[in-house]
Amino acid sequence: MQEALAAAWTQAHRFAGQSEHKTWVFGILRHKLVDTLRMRQRTVNLSALESELADEALLDRELFKDNGHWTPQTKPRPWPTPETALRQQQFWALFEMCLEHLPEHIGRVFMMREFLDLDTDAICSELQMTANHCSVLMYRARLRLRTCLSEKGLSSEDANGEV
């Protein structure tokens, strides 16, 4: 505030009278505030930096052993090979095709259980069916999906391996 008033006082000869004097001073104040905020963004608060460095050190101790190698539980998993990624894409395209060929009532129950992660009670309540009937529909969905996937070319190696 003081800087704005000092600037207005020293630059009073530049006031052109195109607005009220009060508006001109508030304009200077606004520009001084913007300049201050920009300056703060460019500077680093030492205590915040120390805190951030301490957090990084803690994270390093959790991720790495003393010798600098990954700890077993945090070691990154290898990326899939392009062939594996392609098989995964092919699997999901095939799975989606098989899912679309399920009868509507079976597919609905399967999607609610496996994709929306609803429990059996919620599904039964929503679709007004018994828990036994819901379990039968889930069994039929899984059986039909397995049959469809194996008929369309998914091998047991793909299902047990990298897919």
Secondary structure, 3 states (H helix, E strand, C coil): CHHHHHHHHHCHHHCCCCCCHHHHHHHHHHHHHHHHHHHHHHCCCHHHHHHHHHHHHHHHHHHECCCCCECCCCCCCCCCCHHHHHHHHHHHHHHHHHHHCCCHHHHHHHHHHHHCCCCHHHHHHHHCCCHHHHHHHHHHHHHHHHHHHHHCCCCHHHHHCCC
